[in-house]
Each structure stands twice: as C-alpha cells, then as structure tokens.
Amino acid sequence: MKILIVNPPIRENDNPHFPTGLGYLAAVLRKEGHEVSVIDAAALKLRKQELLSRIKQHDFDVFAVGGLITIFNYLKWLTGEVRKINPNALIISGGSAVSSVPQLFLKKTGVDVGLLYEAESTIIHLLNAIKDKTDFRTISGIAFKDKNGEIIVNPLRERIKDLDELPFPAYDLFPMEEYLSFPQQMGLLNLSKERKAIGILATRGCPWKCTFCHRNFGNTYVMRSPQNIIAEMEMLYNIYGITFFDFKDETLTVNKKHMESFCDLLIEKGHSFKWQAMTRADLVTKELLEKMKKAGCIYINFGLESGSQKMLDSIDKKIKVETMEQTIRWVREIDIELTKSFMIGIPGETKETVQETIDFCRRLDLNGTFFICTPYPGTILWEKLKADGKIVTEEDEARYIEHLATAGDAINLNMNVSGLPDDELLVLRDWATKEIAKNYYRNHLLEYFSSRVEYVKFAYKTLKNIYTTHGPSAMVSTLYNKLSGKKTRIFVPDGTA
C-alpha cells in the first residue's frame, strides 16, 4: 500500500525535533514492503496551504498522522482537508492524543482508525486486515468507526517484548538537515556549535504512576539491549555525523545493571559520544553516575516537581526530598550538568509549600522555572476530576481538549486544580520564579547576563517561527499579548462537584 505520514506542528517556538515514534512507524511499514512517504510539517515550518499543496502531490491509500493532545484542533482541520483531497483514503492516527481519549477523538475529527499506545505491531495487523478484508473488531490495539458511524474501542494489544526486533527509525525519509541545522539547547549551551544532536529512545515505559503523567508506553518497562542502542548511535554517526544523543526515555536508569552494561560497552568501544539522560533522582547511585560520566553523559535531567514533601506525596511521586538533595549533590561532585523541572499548582498547594520549594532551591543553589500542574486526558489526575464531577459531560471534555490545543503547554494555567484562587496561584508562580532566580544569580552573575542574551535569541526565534508558519498578523498578535501581559484564558468546566 501507499502510505503518507505527516508530522504536524506542535509549538511555534520549537526547534525541529526528529519525531521518533513516526520514524519507527515508517521503518516497520517499509520493512513490510509498503511504499512510505513523509511530510514533516513541523520541521519544515509549513503553513497550512503549503502543507495541503504538498499532500496533493502524493498518491496514497493510507494517511497517517500522530501527536500530542495539543494538536487536537490542528488535526480536526487537517483530517477534514485530507478527506476532501482523497475521499477514499483511510485516515489513521496514533500518539497520546488518540490513546488518551479515543472515543472523543474519533467523534470530533476525521480520523477513521486510532492506533492505541504502542503502534508498530498494530499498524501491520491493521493493513493486513484491510488487504484480507478482515473485520476490524478482530484487531487489538485500535479504535475505529464502523460502517454505521459507531465508535468501537478494541482491547489493547500486548506490549512489544523485544525492542531489538524493531528496525531503526527510517531517518532517511525525514528532513534530517532540518533537525541537525538547529542548535540543541541544553542549559545555556548550544551543542550544535560543536556537535550534531538528535533524540533517541533506549527503553519504553515507566513503572511509576505519578498522577499528572500520561504514559504512552504504559507502566511496563522494556529495554533495548546495549548492543542495539549503540549500533543505532554508530549508524547515526557514520551517516549524519551525530555525536550527541538526547535520550528521551522517561526513566532511563530503572534497571541499573542495564545502564552499567550500556556504559561499559560505550567505554570499551572508545567513542567520543556525549549524551543526556532523563530519569528520577532515586534511580541512580553515586557509582552509577560516575560510570555514566565516564561513558559520555554530560547532562542529566530530573523531574523534581517540588521541594515540598507534602506536594510530592500529593502527586504520588513516591520519592523523598532528602533523596533528591543527596542525588543532586552527587551530580555536582561528579560534574554532570543538571537540568530539572518544577511544578506549581499541585492539589493542596499553598504559599507555605511553594516556600519549601524556594528553600530547596536555595539550599542546593538551583535555578528553575515552573510548569503549572495540568490535568491532561488519560492521567490519574484527569480521571479524578471526572470522578469528582468536575468534568461531567462529553462536551466538557471536548471543550477542555480544544482549549488545551489553543492555550498550549503547562507553562499556562489551563485548569486550576490547586484549590487556590487563579490570580493567587499565578502571583505565587511569578513570586517563586523571581525568588529562586534572585537567590541563584546572586552567586552566578556572569550566567545572569548570558541568560538574558539567550532569552533575546529565544524570543527572536519564536517570533520568526510564528511569522514563517502563520504570517505577520499572528506574529504581531503574539508580541502584543506578551508586551501587554495578556493572560491565557483559563478553562472553567460546566460541571459542579
């Protein structure tokens, strides 16, 4: 079959990032003998009409698209247009958007079939069913519209147990020059000045169940072998000259022995690769960090979320503040650069718990900004809102998802779950950010000036990308909203507890 894959834009201010999930999907389809084409609208900064013009140039039987819940409105528009261009094509979608709310997603968009969670095996079974004219009800891992328009959600497919069986992502089908020509931003360092960088996955899944997090690979943790991971890194180096690898795994170091084996093999091979790991502060030891450093790890990312034990317990983080403090001190001793994220507006948040996070940052000489605790569909926090009667109707759910697609990321207050008044929460966020920055830059004056320069560059890049993608009026509107301090509209559900 002829399959066209499109990667839609998520944020105007993003540098192009290789869409790993779509890369794997393209690879398994090609391995099965299908004819695969790709349009990366995000990387190429295509305006809507430019994207449609490119789609019209392709002859396809299946149109595949995927992404996060924040592309919901874009997909509603895109799938409607694709239906006009090719009325006979099967439109399929994957990613966390359709996986988290399959019924609503299929009802409100032009998608015919949703691939739920891990999609590589599922899409092959789906295409075989089309060829053999098999009833879609026999295919696990999909949601679909039947001939009468009824939406059917089938049981989930069993997870892929051996990730080494998957082919490497089909990098050659994607505009690699776009991903590699933009700087990979880590802290204040643009790695592309010295190194070409790309994101990569070594594992899938996370055993923890933090209430705010949506797990597109579930809670079962599956690992690629160290040999398989390094073979992909070597291939990317040999073909594209990539020497920095940003591991996008949610919790890379769950299995410490696996991580040690990976590091040992990298050290043995003598590569000059550098890399970043993302994990939890309680999933490393000092000895493991030392080995990771020796193997080329120069950045490590922890989702710290809060310096308040009460708030960590509220989101079921299952970690102690003392453990985070000890691990951060190890990271500093070993000289690995620390990147981290904090969250404000957790259920039960108060000025006192925010002060605990400020004090935590002061003790450890940390800087940082806050995301706002946001209930995304498919998370435990979202299900609790529904159980408590805060999201009552399907229309409530649809309006909120449409709101997320307009308002964007968790840097905005999309829905307040803290228990605090909206204005008070926003004031607390701004106050905490300033307090943490003031404490940090007092000891790092030179870094303060460097950060201002980086902010100006970031703002320029954002406005330029908005102009390229949406035109001058959108750029002027964004600039006006920013300078005028216009707040993002906060979603208020119709339902009452």
MIVO-271929 format. One line per field, with one value per residue (C-alpha): x, y, z; chain; residue in three letters. Coordinates in steps of 0.2 Angstrom, whole numbers, plus 5000, padded with zeros to 4 digits. Example, Ala and Ser with C-alpha at 12.3 -4.5 7.8 and 13.67 -1.06 7.14 Angstrom:
BEGIN
c1	(5062,5068)
c2	(4978,4995)
c3	(5039,5036)
chain	(A,A)
resn	(ALA,SER)
# end
This chain:
BEGIN
c1	(5000,5005,5006,5008,5014,5013,5021,5010,5017,5015,5023,5029,5044,5051,5067,5064,5065,5065,5048,5055,5038,5034,5051,5048,5031,5039,5053,5041,5029,5044,5051,5034,5035,5024,5028,5030,5032,5034,5030,5037,5026,5034,5052,5049,5038,5024,5009,4993,4991,5009,5006,4990,4999,5012,4999,4990,5007,5006,4995,4991,4980,4983,4985,4994,4997,5000,5005,5001,4984,4988,4987,4969,4962,4975,4971,4952,4956,4969,4959,4944,4955,4963,4946,4942,4959,4957,4940,4944,4960,4960,4965,4974,4981,4992,5001,4995,4981,4970,4976,4970,4953,4949,4930,4930,4945,4937,4920,4927,4940,4940,4951,4945,4956,4966,4981,4981,4998,5012,5008,5022,5014,4996,4998,5004,4989,4978,4985,4984,4966,4962,4971,4962,4945,4945,4933,4942,4934,4947,4962,4968,4975,4964,4948,4938,4922,4911,4900,4886,4897,4898,4915,4922,4937,4945,4956,4974,4987,5001,5017,5032,5043,5059,5063,5078,5067,5061,5071,5079,5069,5068,5079,5082,5063,5064,5072,5087,5096,5082,5084,5103,5105,5096,5105,5101,5098,5104,5105,5115,5125,5120,5128,5127,5141,5152,5141,5126,5112,5097,5084,5084,5075,5083,5068,5050,5038,5039,5034,5029,5011,5013,4996,5000,5009,5002,5011,5010,5020,5011,5019,5028,5047,5055,5073,5083,5100,5115,5122,5107,5107,5125,5123,5110,5121,5136,5124,5119,5137,5143,5129,5125,5140,5129,5139,5127,5112,5097,5089,5070,5067,5055,5066,5082,5090,5076,5087,5104,5113,5107,5113,5130,5131,5127,5141,5154,5151,5152,5168,5175,5172,5181,5168,5168,5149,5141,5123,5109,5099,5082,5077,5072,5083,5081,5086,5104,5119,5135,5144,5132,5133,5152,5151,5139,5150,5165,5154,5150,5135,5136,5118,5106,5088,5077,5058,5060,5042,5043,5054,5039,5036,5018,5017,5027,5015,5000,5006,5011,5029,5035,5051,5059,5065,5081,5084,5083,5095,5108,5107,5109,5125,5132,5129,5138,5153,5154,5152,5137,5127,5110,5093,5077,5059,5047,5028,5017,4998,4998,4982,4984,4997,4999,5011,5020,5023,5029,5041,5048,5052,5061,5071,5075,5082,5092,5100,5106,5110,5097,5088,5072,5055,5038,5026,5009,5001,4989,4976,4979,4967,4972,4981,4976,4973,4961,4951,4950,4942,4929,4926,4924,4911,4922,4922,4904,4899,4907,4905,4915,4929,4929,4929,4944,4954,4950,4956,4972,4975,4973,4982,4996,5008,5008,5018,5000,4986,4974,4964,4967,4967,4977,4962,4969,4961,4968,4975,4984,4991,4998,5006,5014,5021,5029,5035,5043,5052,5059,5064,5073,5082,5087,5095,5104,5110,5117,5131,5131,5132,5140,5127,5114,5120,5122,5104,5097,5106,5099,5082,5083,5088,5074,5061,5068,5067,5050,5043,5052,5045,5027,5029,5035,5021,5006,5011,5014,4997,5000,5017,5011,4997,5009,5020,5006,4999,5016,5020,5003,5004,4988,4984,4979,4960,4958,4946,4931,4921,4902,4901,4900,4907)
c2	(5000,5018,5027,5046,5051,5069,5076,5091,5106,5107,5124,5139,5141,5124,5120,5105,5088,5071,5063,5046,5037,5041,5036,5019,5018,5022,5009,4995,4999,5000,4983,4975,4981,4996,5012,5026,5045,5058,5076,5084,5100,5104,5104,5112,5126,5123,5135,5126,5129,5124,5108,5104,5108,5095,5082,5084,5079,5062,5047,5037,5024,5027,5044,5043,5057,5057,5069,5076,5081,5099,5096,5091,5107,5106,5088,5092,5104,5093,5077,5086,5093,5076,5069,5082,5078,5059,5053,5035,5036,5028,5041,5034,5042,5037,5045,5051,5061,5047,5035,5046,5049,5038,5039,5058,5059,5049,5058,5075,5073,5065,5050,5033,5022,5026,5017,5015,5017,5006,5006,4997,4979,4986,4995,4980,4970,4984,4984,4966,4966,4979,4968,4952,4961,4955,4963,4977,4970,4957,4969,4973,4990,5000,5011,5014,5020,5006,5007,5015,5028,5019,5020,5004,5003,4986,4978,4984,4975,4966,4976,4973,4962,4963,4980,4974,4966,4983,4991,5008,5023,5027,5043,5044,5048,5063,5080,5077,5093,5102,5094,5095,5113,5120,5121,5108,5118,5111,5124,5139,5128,5127,5109,5111,5124,5108,5093,5087,5081,5070,5062,5043,5030,5016,5010,5011,5013,5019,5009,5024,5031,5050,5057,5071,5060,5051,5035,5032,5016,5011,5006,4990,4994,4986,4989,4988,4979,4990,4982,4988,5005,5008,5001,5014,5028,5022,5022,5040,5045,5036,5043,5060,5064,5065,5064,5070,5059,5066,5050,5054,5040,5044,5035,5029,5021,5010,4995,5000,4984,4988,5006,4999,4987,5001,5012,4998,4995,5013,5015,4999,5005,5021,5033,5051,5052,5064,5061,5067,5055,5059,5049,5050,5056,5040,5028,5032,5029,5039,5024,5023,5042,5041,5027,5037,5052,5042,5035,5052,5058,5077,5081,5073,5078,5076,5080,5086,5094,5101,5104,5100,5083,5086,5091,5076,5064,5073,5068,5051,5054,5041,5050,5059,5077,5071,5058,5072,5083,5069,5064,5082,5084,5068,5075,5091,5082,5071,5087,5082,5097,5096,5101,5100,5105,5111,5111,5123,5122,5104,5099,5106,5119,5134,5148,5138,5123,5135,5142,5125,5123,5140,5135,5118,5128,5140,5126,5117,5133,5129,5140,5135,5139,5132,5122,5123,5106,5102,5088,5080,5067,5050,5054,5049,5067,5069,5053,5060,5076,5066,5055,5071,5078,5092,5085,5079,5079,5074,5092,5097,5085,5091,5110,5107,5097,5111,5124,5114,5114,5133,5138,5126,5120,5118,5135,5142,5140,5129,5122,5126,5110,5118,5124,5142,5156,5158,5175,5170,5154,5165,5178,5163,5156,5173,5176,5159,5161,5178,5172,5157,5167,5181,5168,5159,5173,5182,5168,5167,5185,5180,5167,5180,5191,5175,5170,5187,5186,5168,5175,5188,5175,5163,5177,5182,5164,5162,5177,5172,5154,5162,5173,5159,5147,5159,5175,5193,5196,5181,5187,5205,5197,5186,5201,5212,5199,5197,5215,5219,5205,5197,5181,5165,5161,5148,5134,5133,5117,5117,5103,5105,5094)
c3	(5000,4998,5015,5018,5035,5041,5057,5062,5071,5090,5095,5085,5096,5095,5085,5074,5083,5075,5078,5084,5085,5067,5062,5070,5061,5044,5047,5051,5036,5024,5031,5027,5009,5009,5000,5013,5010,5024,5026,5042,5043,5060,5054,5038,5046,5033,5033,5031,5012,5009,5018,5008,4992,4996,5001,4984,4976,4984,4979,4995,5001,5019,5028,5045,5057,5076,5090,5107,5114,5110,5091,5093,5084,5070,5067,5066,5052,5043,5043,5036,5022,5018,5016,5003,4994,4994,4999,4998,5009,5026,5039,5054,5069,5084,5099,5116,5109,5102,5115,5129,5123,5108,5108,5108,5096,5083,5085,5084,5070,5053,5059,5054,5065,5080,5085,5104,5113,5105,5087,5077,5078,5077,5061,5052,5058,5053,5035,5033,5039,5025,5012,5018,5021,5040,5052,5062,5078,5077,5078,5096,5100,5089,5090,5074,5066,5059,5044,5054,5062,5079,5088,5093,5105,5105,5119,5120,5111,5121,5123,5112,5122,5112,5106,5097,5084,5078,5064,5067,5063,5045,5047,5028,5025,5036,5033,5043,5038,5047,5064,5063,5057,5073,5090,5103,5118,5134,5148,5141,5129,5110,5107,5088,5089,5092,5089,5079,5091,5090,5101,5104,5114,5123,5134,5134,5149,5167,5182,5192,5192,5195,5195,5182,5169,5154,5149,5131,5133,5150,5166,5159,5157,5142,5137,5121,5123,5125,5109,5099,5106,5102,5085,5081,5088,5077,5062,5065,5067,5052,5041,5048,5059,5075,5091,5104,5109,5119,5127,5128,5139,5154,5166,5158,5173,5180,5178,5185,5178,5161,5162,5168,5154,5142,5149,5150,5131,5126,5136,5129,5111,5115,5106,5110,5110,5123,5129,5141,5152,5159,5175,5193,5207,5216,5202,5202,5214,5215,5207,5193,5190,5189,5176,5166,5166,5161,5146,5140,5150,5152,5156,5167,5169,5184,5185,5203,5203,5221,5236,5247,5253,5255,5237,5231,5241,5233,5215,5221,5216,5229,5232,5247,5247,5256,5242,5229,5239,5240,5222,5216,5227,5219,5202,5207,5214,5198,5187,5177,5171,5180,5171,5180,5181,5194,5195,5204,5207,5213,5223,5240,5235,5247,5250,5263,5251,5237,5250,5254,5235,5236,5251,5242,5228,5239,5249,5233,5223,5209,5197,5188,5181,5185,5174,5181,5186,5172,5171,5154,5147,5151,5168,5185,5189,5174,5180,5197,5190,5181,5197,5207,5195,5189,5171,5169,5151,5134,5129,5144,5139,5121,5126,5138,5124,5112,5125,5128,5109,5109,5125,5123,5136,5155,5156,5155,5168,5158,5173,5191,5202,5217,5227,5227,5218,5200,5202,5219,5210,5196,5208,5218,5202,5197,5215,5217,5200,5204,5222,5215,5201,5214,5225,5211,5201,5216,5215,5196,5190,5173,5170,5173,5158,5147,5151,5146,5129,5127,5131,5117,5105,5110,5108,5091,5086,5092,5083,5067,5068,5071,5056,5045,5050,5052,5045,5051,5059,5071,5075,5079,5090,5099,5103,5108,5120,5128,5130,5137,5149,5142,5152,5144,5146,5160,5157,5169,5167,5167,5179,5198,5211)
chain	(A,A,A,A,A,A,A,A,A,A,A,A,A,A,A,A,A,A,A,A,A,A,A,A,A,A,A,A,A,A,A,A,A,A,A,A,A,A,A,A,A,A,A,A,A,A,A,A,A,A,A,A,A,A,A,A,A,A,A,A,A,A,A,A,A,A,A,A,A,A,A,A,A,A,A,A,A,A,A,A,A,A,A,A,A,A,A,A,A,A,A,A,A,A,A,A,A,A,A,A,A,A,A,A,A,A,A,A,A,A,A,A,A,A,A,A,A,A,A,A,A,A,A,A,A,A,A,A,A,A,A,A,A,A,A,A,A,A,A,A,A,A,A,A,A,A,A,A,A,A,A,A,A,A,A,A,A,A,A,A,A,A,A,A,A,A,A,A,A,A,A,A,A,A,A,A,A,A,A,A,A,A,A,A,A,A,A,A,A,A,A,A,A,A,A,A,A,A,A,A,A,A,A,A,A,A,A,A,A,A,A,A,A,A,A,A,A,A,A,A,A,A,A,A,A,A,A,A,A,A,A,A,A,A,A,A,A,A,A,A,A,A,A,A,A,A,A,A,A,A,A,A,A,A,A,A,A,A,A,A,A,A,A,A,A,A,A,A,A,A,A,A,A,A,A,A,A,A,A,A,A,A,A,A,A,A,A,A,A,A,A,A,A,A,A,A,A,A,A,A,A,A,A,A,A,A,A,A,A,A,A,A,A,A,A,A,A,A,A,A,A,A,A,A,A,A,A,A,A,A,A,A,A,A,A,A,A,A,A,A,A,A,A,A,A,A,A,A,A,A,A,A,A,A,A,A,A,A,A,A,A,A,A,A,A,A,A,A,A,A,A,A,A,A,A,A,A,A,A,A,A,A,A,A,A,A,A,A,A,A,A,A,A,A,A,A,A,A,A,A,A,A,A,A,A,A,A,A,A,A,A,A,A,A,A,A,A,A,A,A,A,A,A,A,A,A,A,A,A,A,A,A,A,A,A,A,A,A,A,A,A,A,A,A,A,A,A,A,A,A,A,A,A,A,A,A,A,A,A,A,A,A,A,A,A,A,A,A,A,A,A,A,A,A,A,A,A,A,A,A,A,A,A,A,A,A,A,A,A,A,A,A,A,A,A,A,A)
resn	(MET,LYS,ILE,LEU,ILE,VAL,ASN,PRO,PRO,ILE,ARG,GLU,ASN,ASP,ASN,PRO,HIS,PHE,PRO,THR,GLY,LEU,GLY,TYR,LEU,ALA,ALA,VAL,LEU,ARG,LYS,GLU,GLY,HIS,GLU,VAL,SER,VAL,ILE,ASP,ALA,ALA,ALA,LEU,LYS,LEU,ARG,LYS,GLN,GLU,LEU,LEU,SER,ARG,ILE,LYS,GLN,HIS,ASP,PHE,ASP,VAL,PHE,ALA,VAL,GLY,GLY,LEU,ILE,THR,ILE,PHE,ASN,TYR,LEU,LYS,TRP,LEU,THR,GLY,GLU,VAL,ARG,LYS,ILE,ASN,PRO,ASN,ALA,LEU,ILE,ILE,SER,GLY,GLY,SER,ALA,VAL,SER,SER,VAL,PRO,GLN,LEU,PHE,LEU,LYS,LYS,THR,GLY,VAL,ASP,VAL,GLY,LEU,LEU,TYR,GLU,ALA,GLU,SER,THR,ILE,ILE,HIS,LEU,LEU,ASN,ALA,ILE,LYS,ASP,LYS,THR,ASP,PHE,ARG,THR,ILE,SER,GLY,ILE,ALA,PHE,LYS,ASP,LYS,ASN,GLY,GLU,ILE,ILE,VAL,ASN,PRO,LEU,ARG,GLU,ARG,ILE,LYS,ASP,LEU,ASP,GLU,LEU,PRO,PHE,PRO,ALA,TYR,ASP,LEU,PHE,PRO,MET,GLU,GLU,TYR,LEU,SER,PHE,PRO,GLN,GLN,MET,GLY,LEU,LEU,ASN,LEU,SER,LYS,GLU,ARG,LYS,ALA,ILE,GLY,ILE,LEU,ALA,THR,ARG,GLY,CYS,PRO,TRP,LYS,CYS,THR,PHE,CYS,HIS,ARG,ASN,PHE,GLY,ASN,THR,TYR,VAL,MET,ARG,SER,PRO,GLN,ASN,ILE,ILE,ALA,GLU,MET,GLU,MET,LEU,TYR,ASN,ILE,TYR,GLY,ILE,THR,PHE,PHE,ASP,PHE,LYS,ASP,GLU,THR,LEU,THR,VAL,ASN,LYS,LYS,HIS,MET,GLU,SER,PHE,CYS,ASP,LEU,LEU,ILE,GLU,LYS,GLY,HIS,SER,PHE,LYS,TRP,GLN,ALA,MET,THR,ARG,ALA,ASP,LEU,VAL,THR,LYS,GLU,LEU,LEU,GLU,LYS,MET,LYS,LYS,ALA,GLY,CYS,ILE,TYR,ILE,ASN,PHE,GLY,LEU,GLU,SER,GLY,SER,GLN,LYS,MET,LEU,ASP,SER,ILE,ASP,LYS,LYS,ILE,LYS,VAL,GLU,THR,MET,GLU,GLN,THR,ILE,ARG,TRP,VAL,ARG,GLU,ILE,ASP,ILE,GLU,LEU,THR,LYS,SER,PHE,MET,ILE,GLY,ILE,PRO,GLY,GLU,THR,LYS,GLU,THR,VAL,GLN,GLU,THR,ILE,ASP,PHE,CYS,ARG,ARG,LEU,ASP,LEU,ASN,GLY,THR,PHE,PHE,ILE,CYS,THR,PRO,TYR,PRO,GLY,THR,ILE,LEU,TRP,GLU,LYS,LEU,LYS,ALA,ASP,GLY,LYS,ILE,VAL,THR,GLU,GLU,ASP,GLU,ALA,ARG,TYR,ILE,GLU,HIS,LEU,ALA,THR,ALA,GLY,ASP,ALA,ILE,ASN,LEU,ASN,MET,ASN,VAL,SER,GLY,LEU,PRO,ASP,ASP,GLU,LEU,LEU,VAL,LEU,ARG,ASP,TRP,ALA,THR,LYS,GLU,ILE,ALA,LYS,ASN,TYR,TYR,ARG,ASN,HIS,LEU,LEU,GLU,TYR,PHE,SER,SER,ARG,VAL,GLU,TYR,VAL,LYS,PHE,ALA,TYR,LYS,THR,LEU,LYS,ASN,ILE,TYR,THR,THR,HIS,GLY,PRO,SER,ALA,MET,VAL,SER,THR,LEU,TYR,ASN,LYS,LEU,SER,GLY,LYS,LYS,THR,ARG,ILE,PHE,VAL,PRO,ASP,GLY,THR,ALA)
# end
